[in-house]
Amino acid sequence: MTTRLFDLNNRIALVTGASRGIGEATAKLLAEQGAHVVLSSRKQEELDKVAAAIQAAGGRASAIAAHQGESAALQRLIAEVESRFGRLDILVNNAATNPYFGHIADTDMGMVEKTLQVNVKGYFELSALAAKLMKKGGGGAIVNIASINGVRPGMFMGIYSITKAAVINMTQAFAKECAAWKIRVNAVLPGLTETKFASALTKNEQILKTALQQIPLGRVAQPAEIAPAVLFLASDAASYVTGTTLIVDGGLIGAGGL
């Protein structure tokens, strides 16, 4: 049996939200497997730090700042990738926002719009742009970072959960229609993970205690534990996998949590 199923040499991988958390861990792992990783998020300075770390470890990385919620920025991002590399083999849609934590009925409409703009429209537009570029190169793989909240809404995370449910359906829709272009589209659904993004939950002792009681493995995930799921779906090891969701949640849903 071949041992090179996870080899990403000569592949160009774009990872959004790559300046920290799951995005950073994923970018570093893809680079370790040989990909030239294009890092993207809002702040160039933070991206440059991650790119430097990857390069110091012997990997290849470039940093291009772009706001996931702005159409013009996403168009420039893909145009820059095509200009520099001439192709795109892997897209990891990871950048997301969750500006509101509270009762769903009290959600400010401005926050609703912002969350939809980044988590749904941003994913959709970047996926469409990337798919067209991948088609030119003969195919590729898109991995969307959704959430277990897209399957079962998180308490006081209503609009965020709704957008992640949309990402799951979006994954299936793109998978169905892009298969003819030799593009596979899948999603990873992380559970509670130790990131700045989830700090409102992990830094609250009462909320964390309640959450851990529902997770069979009894702990919060680290970003580096989510990244291998992305690597699998982006690699040739998943050559016959498309339109699926891979839950990485410590057993919260599958083993009877909640």
C-alpha positions as a Markdown table, in Angstrom:
| # | Residue | x | y | z |
|---|---|---|---|---|
| 1 | Met | 0.0 | 0.0 | 0.0 |
| 2 | Thr | 1.3 | 3.4 | -0.9 |
| 3 | Thr | 2.5 | 5.7 | 1.9 |
| 4 | Arg | 2.2 | 8.8 | -0.1 |
| 5 | Leu | -1.5 | 9.4 | 0.0 |
| 6 | Phe | -1.0 | 12.5 | 2.1 |
| 7 | Asp | 1.8 | 13.9 | -0.1 |
| 8 | Leu | 1.0 | 17.5 | -1.2 |
| 9 | Asn | 4.2 | 18.3 | -3.1 |
| 10 | Asn | 3.7 | 20.7 | -6.0 |
| 11 | Arg | 0.3 | 21.7 | -4.8 |
| 12 | Ile | -0.9 | 25.2 | -4.1 |
| 13 | Ala | -3.2 | 25.5 | -1.0 |
| 14 | Leu | -5.1 | 28.6 | 0.0 |
| 15 | Val | -6.1 | 28.7 | 3.7 |
| 16 | Thr | -8.3 | 31.5 | 5.0 |
| 17 | Gly | -8.3 | 32.7 | 8.6 |
| 18 | Ala | -4.7 | 31.4 | 8.7 |
| 19 | Ser | -3.2 | 33.8 | 11.2 |
| 20 | Arg | -4.2 | 31.7 | 14.2 |
| 21 | Gly | -6.2 | 28.8 | 15.5 |
| 22 | Ile | -7.4 | 26.0 | 13.2 |
| 23 | Gly | -6.4 | 28.0 | 10.1 |
| 24 | Glu | -2.8 | 28.4 | 11.4 |
| 25 | Ala | -2.5 | 24.7 | 12.4 |
| 26 | Thr | -3.9 | 23.6 | 9.1 |
| 27 | Ala | -1.6 | 25.8 | 7.1 |
| 28 | Lys | 1.4 | 24.4 | 9.0 |
| 29 | Leu | 0.4 | 20.8 | 8.5 |
| 30 | Leu | -0.3 | 21.2 | 4.8 |
| 31 | Ala | 3.1 | 22.9 | 4.4 |
| 32 | Glu | 4.7 | 20.0 | 6.3 |
| 33 | Gln | 3.2 | 17.6 | 3.7 |
| 34 | Gly | 4.8 | 19.6 | 0.9 |
| 35 | Ala | 2.2 | 22.1 | -0.2 |
| 36 | His | 3.0 | 25.8 | -1.0 |
| 37 | Val | 0.5 | 27.4 | 1.4 |
| 38 | Val | -1.0 | 30.7 | 0.6 |
| 39 | Leu | -2.1 | 32.3 | 4.0 |
| 40 | Ser | -5.0 | 34.7 | 4.1 |
| 41 | Ser | -6.8 | 36.7 | 6.7 |
| 42 | Arg | -7.4 | 40.4 | 7.4 |
| 43 | Lys | -4.1 | 41.4 | 8.9 |
| 44 | Gln | -0.9 | 41.1 | 6.8 |
| 45 | Glu | 1.4 | 41.5 | 9.8 |
| 46 | Glu | -0.1 | 38.4 | 11.6 |
| 47 | Leu | 0.0 | 36.4 | 8.4 |
| 48 | Asp | 3.7 | 37.3 | 7.9 |
| 49 | Lys | 4.5 | 35.8 | 11.3 |
| 50 | Val | 2.9 | 32.5 | 10.4 |
| 51 | Ala | 4.5 | 32.5 | 7.0 |
| 52 | Ala | 7.9 | 33.1 | 8.6 |
| 53 | Ala | 7.4 | 30.2 | 11.0 |
| 54 | Ile | 6.5 | 27.8 | 8.2 |
| 55 | Gln | 9.5 | 28.9 | 6.2 |
| 56 | Ala | 11.8 | 28.5 | 9.2 |
| 57 | Ala | 10.6 | 24.9 | 9.5 |
| 58 | Gly | 11.5 | 24.3 | 5.9 |
| 59 | Gly | 8.1 | 24.8 | 4.3 |
| 60 | Arg | 6.8 | 27.1 | 1.6 |
| 61 | Ala | 4.3 | 29.9 | 2.4 |
| 62 | Ser | 3.1 | 33.2 | 1.0 |
| 63 | Ala | 0.8 | 35.7 | 2.8 |
| 64 | Ile | -1.9 | 37.7 | 1.1 |
| 65 | Ala | -4.3 | 39.7 | 3.3 |
| 66 | Ala | -8.0 | 39.7 | 2.3 |
| 67 | His | -11.2 | 40.3 | 4.2 |
| 68 | Gln | -13.5 | 37.2 | 3.9 |
| 69 | Gly | -16.6 | 39.4 | 3.9 |
| 70 | Glu | -15.6 | 41.7 | 1.0 |
| 71 | Ser | -16.2 | 40.6 | -2.6 |
| 72 | Ala | -13.6 | 42.8 | -4.1 |
| 73 | Ala | -11.0 | 41.5 | -1.6 |
| 74 | Leu | -11.8 | 37.9 | -2.5 |
| 75 | Gln | -11.6 | 38.6 | -6.2 |
| 76 | Arg | -8.2 | 40.2 | -5.7 |
| 77 | Leu | -7.1 | 37.3 | -3.6 |
| 78 | Ile | -7.9 | 34.7 | -6.3 |
| 79 | Ala | -6.5 | 36.9 | -9.0 |
| 80 | Glu | -3.2 | 37.2 | -7.1 |
| 81 | Val | -3.0 | 33.4 | -6.6 |
| 82 | Glu | -3.5 | 32.8 | -10.3 |
| 83 | Ser | -1.0 | 35.5 | -11.2 |
| 84 | Arg | 1.7 | 34.1 | -8.8 |
| 85 | Phe | 1.2 | 30.4 | -9.2 |
| 86 | Gly | -1.0 | 29.9 | -12.2 |
| 87 | Arg | -3.2 | 27.4 | -10.4 |
| 88 | Leu | -5.0 | 26.4 | -7.2 |
| 89 | Asp | -5.2 | 22.9 | -6.0 |
| 90 | Ile | -6.7 | 23.2 | -2.4 |
| 91 | Leu | -8.9 | 25.7 | -0.8 |
| 92 | Val | -9.6 | 25.6 | 3.0 |
| 93 | Asn | -12.5 | 28.0 | 3.8 |
| 94 | Asn | -11.8 | 28.6 | 7.5 |
| 95 | Ala | -12.2 | 32.4 | 8.2 |
| 96 | Ala | -15.4 | 33.0 | 10.2 |
| 97 | Thr | -17.0 | 35.4 | 12.6 |
| 98 | Asn | -19.3 | 35.1 | 15.6 |
| 99 | Pro | -19.9 | 38.7 | 16.9 |
| 100 | Tyr | -22.9 | 37.8 | 19.1 |
| 101 | Phe | -23.4 | 35.5 | 22.1 |
| 102 | Gly | -26.8 | 35.8 | 23.7 |
| 103 | His | -30.5 | 35.0 | 23.2 |
| 104 | Ile | -31.4 | 34.6 | 19.6 |
| 105 | Ala | -34.4 | 36.9 | 19.8 |
| 106 | Asp | -32.1 | 39.8 | 20.9 |
| 107 | Thr | -29.7 | 39.4 | 18.0 |
| 108 | Asp | -28.9 | 42.8 | 16.4 |
| 109 | Met | -29.7 | 42.8 | 12.7 |
| 110 | Gly | -26.3 | 44.3 | 12.0 |
| 111 | Met | -24.7 | 41.3 | 13.6 |
| 112 | Val | -26.9 | 39.0 | 11.6 |
| 113 | Glu | -25.8 | 40.7 | 8.4 |
| 114 | Lys | -22.1 | 40.6 | 9.4 |
| 115 | Thr | -22.2 | 36.9 | 10.3 |
| 116 | Leu | -24.0 | 36.0 | 7.0 |
| 117 | Gln | -21.6 | 38.1 | 5.0 |
| 118 | Val | -18.5 | 36.4 | 6.3 |
| 119 | Asn | -19.7 | 32.9 | 7.1 |
| 120 | Val | -22.0 | 32.2 | 4.2 |
| 121 | Lys | -21.5 | 34.8 | 1.4 |
| 122 | Gly | -17.7 | 34.8 | 1.9 |
| 123 | Tyr | -17.5 | 31.0 | 1.7 |
| 124 | Phe | -19.8 | 30.8 | -1.3 |
| 125 | Glu | -18.0 | 33.5 | -3.3 |
| 126 | Leu | -14.5 | 32.2 | -2.6 |
| 127 | Ser | -15.6 | 28.7 | -3.4 |
| 128 | Ala | -17.0 | 29.8 | -6.7 |
| 129 | Leu | -13.9 | 31.8 | -7.6 |
| 130 | Ala | -11.6 | 28.9 | -6.5 |
| 131 | Ala | -13.6 | 26.3 | -8.4 |
| 132 | Lys | -13.3 | 28.2 | -11.7 |
| 133 | Leu | -9.5 | 28.4 | -11.2 |
| 134 | Met | -9.3 | 24.7 | -10.2 |
| 135 | Lys | -11.2 | 23.8 | -13.3 |
| 136 | Lys | -8.5 | 25.4 | -15.4 |
| 137 | Gly | -5.9 | 23.3 | -13.6 |
| 138 | Gly | -7.8 | 20.0 | -14.0 |
| 139 | Gly | -9.4 | 19.8 | -10.6 |
| 140 | Gly | -8.8 | 20.2 | -6.9 |
| 141 | Ala | -10.3 | 20.0 | -3.4 |
| 142 | Ile | -12.3 | 22.4 | -1.3 |
| 143 | Val | -12.6 | 21.9 | 2.5 |
| 144 | Asn | -15.0 | 24.0 | 4.4 |
| 145 | Ile | -14.6 | 24.4 | 8.2 |
| 146 | Ala | -18.2 | 24.3 | 9.5 |
| 147 | Ser | -19.1 | 23.3 | 13.1 |
| 148 | Ile | -21.1 | 20.8 | 15.0 |
| 149 | Asn | -23.3 | 23.8 | 15.7 |
| 150 | Gly | -24.4 | 23.4 | 12.1 |
| 151 | Val | -25.9 | 20.1 | 13.1 |
| 152 | Arg | -27.2 | 21.0 | 16.6 |
| 153 | Pro | -27.4 | 24.7 | 17.4 |
| 154 | Gly | -25.3 | 26.0 | 20.2 |
| 155 | Met | -27.0 | 27.7 | 23.1 |
| 156 | Phe | -26.8 | 31.5 | 22.6 |
| 157 | Met | -25.1 | 31.0 | 19.3 |
| 158 | Gly | -28.1 | 31.1 | 17.1 |
| 159 | Ile | -27.1 | 33.1 | 14.0 |
| 160 | Tyr | -23.6 | 31.5 | 14.0 |
| 161 | Ser | -25.2 | 28.0 | 14.1 |
| 162 | Ile | -27.5 | 28.9 | 11.3 |
| 163 | Thr | -24.6 | 30.0 | 9.1 |
| 164 | Lys | -22.7 | 26.8 | 9.8 |
| 165 | Ala | -25.8 | 24.8 | 8.8 |
| 166 | Ala | -25.7 | 26.7 | 5.6 |
| 167 | Val | -22.1 | 25.8 | 5.1 |
| 168 | Ile | -22.9 | 22.1 | 5.4 |
| 169 | Asn | -25.6 | 22.4 | 2.7 |
| 170 | Met | -23.3 | 24.6 | 0.6 |
| 171 | Thr | -20.7 | 21.9 | 0.8 |
| 172 | Gln | -23.1 | 19.3 | -0.6 |
| 173 | Ala | -24.3 | 21.7 | -3.4 |
| 174 | Phe | -20.8 | 22.5 | -4.6 |
| 175 | Ala | -19.8 | 18.9 | -4.4 |
| 176 | Lys | -22.7 | 17.8 | -6.6 |
| 177 | Glu | -22.1 | 20.5 | -9.2 |
| 178 | Cys | -18.3 | 20.6 | -9.3 |
| 179 | Ala | -17.7 | 16.9 | -9.5 |
| 180 | Ala | -17.7 | 17.1 | -13.3 |
| 181 | Trp | -14.8 | 19.5 | -13.0 |
| 182 | Lys | -12.8 | 16.9 | -10.8 |
| 183 | Ile | -13.3 | 19.1 | -7.8 |
| 184 | Arg | -14.1 | 17.4 | -4.4 |
| 185 | Val | -15.9 | 19.5 | -1.8 |
| 186 | Asn | -16.1 | 18.4 | 1.9 |
| 187 | Ala | -16.5 | 19.9 | 5.3 |
| 188 | Val | -14.9 | 19.4 | 8.7 |
| 189 | Leu | -17.2 | 20.0 | 11.7 |
| 190 | Pro | -15.0 | 20.8 | 14.8 |
| 191 | Gly | -16.4 | 20.6 | 18.3 |
| 192 | Leu | -15.2 | 22.9 | 21.1 |
| 193 | Thr | -11.6 | 23.9 | 20.3 |
| 194 | Glu | -9.1 | 25.9 | 22.2 |
| 195 | Thr | -8.9 | 29.1 | 20.0 |
| 196 | Lys | -9.3 | 32.8 | 20.5 |
| 197 | Phe | -12.5 | 32.4 | 18.5 |
| 198 | Ala | -14.0 | 30.1 | 21.2 |
| 199 | Ser | -12.5 | 31.9 | 24.2 |
| 200 | Ala | -16.0 | 33.2 | 25.2 |
| 201 | Leu | -16.8 | 29.5 | 26.0 |
| 202 | Thr | -13.4 | 28.1 | 27.1 |
| 203 | Lys | -12.5 | 31.0 | 29.4 |
| 204 | Asn | -15.9 | 30.9 | 31.3 |
| 205 | Glu | -15.4 | 28.2 | 34.0 |
| 206 | Gln | -19.1 | 27.5 | 34.4 |
| 207 | Ile | -19.8 | 27.1 | 30.7 |
| 208 | Leu | -16.6 | 25.1 | 30.2 |
| 209 | Lys | -17.5 | 22.7 | 33.0 |
| 210 | Thr | -21.0 | 22.1 | 31.6 |
| 211 | Ala | -19.5 | 21.6 | 28.1 |
| 212 | Leu | -16.9 | 19.1 | 29.3 |
| 213 | Gln | -19.5 | 17.0 | 31.0 |
| 214 | Gln | -21.2 | 16.5 | 27.6 |
| 215 | Ile | -18.0 | 15.6 | 25.7 |
| 216 | Pro | -17.1 | 11.8 | 26.1 |
| 217 | Leu | -13.4 | 12.5 | 25.8 |
| 218 | Gly | -13.7 | 15.0 | 28.5 |
| 219 | Arg | -11.6 | 17.8 | 27.1 |
| 220 | Val | -11.4 | 20.7 | 24.6 |
| 221 | Ala | -9.7 | 20.0 | 21.3 |
| 222 | Gln | -6.5 | 21.7 | 20.2 |
| 223 | Pro | -6.3 | 23.2 | 16.7 |
| 224 | Ala | -3.6 | 20.7 | 15.8 |
| 225 | Glu | -6.2 | 18.0 | 16.3 |
| 226 | Ile | -8.6 | 19.4 | 13.8 |
| 227 | Ala | -6.0 | 20.0 | 11.1 |
| 228 | Pro | -5.4 | 16.3 | 10.2 |
| 229 | Ala | -9.1 | 16.0 | 9.2 |
| 230 | Val | -8.5 | 18.8 | 6.8 |
| 231 | Leu | -5.4 | 17.2 | 5.4 |
| 232 | Phe | -7.2 | 13.9 | 4.8 |
| 233 | Leu | -10.0 | 15.6 | 2.9 |
| 234 | Ala | -7.6 | 17.7 | 0.9 |
| 235 | Ser | -5.3 | 14.8 | 0.0 |
| 236 | Asp | -5.4 | 11.9 | -2.4 |
| 237 | Ala | -6.3 | 9.7 | 0.6 |
| 238 | Ala | -9.8 | 11.1 | 0.1 |
| 239 | Ser | -9.9 | 10.7 | -3.7 |
| 240 | Tyr | -13.4 | 9.1 | -3.6 |
| 241 | Val | -14.8 | 11.3 | -0.9 |
| 242 | Thr | -17.0 | 14.3 | -1.8 |
| 243 | Gly | -20.0 | 16.0 | -0.3 |
| 244 | Thr | -19.4 | 14.6 | 3.1 |
| 245 | Thr | -18.9 | 16.1 | 6.6 |
| 246 | Leu | -16.3 | 14.8 | 9.0 |
| 247 | Ile | -17.1 | 15.5 | 12.7 |
| 248 | Val | -14.2 | 16.0 | 15.0 |
| 249 | Asp | -15.8 | 16.7 | 18.4 |
| 250 | Gly | -14.5 | 14.3 | 21.0 |
| 251 | Gly | -17.7 | 12.2 | 20.7 |
| 252 | Leu | -20.1 | 15.0 | 21.6 |
| 253 | Ile | -22.6 | 14.1 | 18.9 |
| 254 | Gly | -21.7 | 10.6 | 17.7 |
| 255 | Ala | -21.2 | 9.1 | 21.1 |
| 256 | Gly | -24.3 | 10.4 | 22.7 |
| 257 | Gly | -23.4 | 13.8 | 24.0 |
| 258 | Leu | -25.9 | 16.6 | 24.2 |
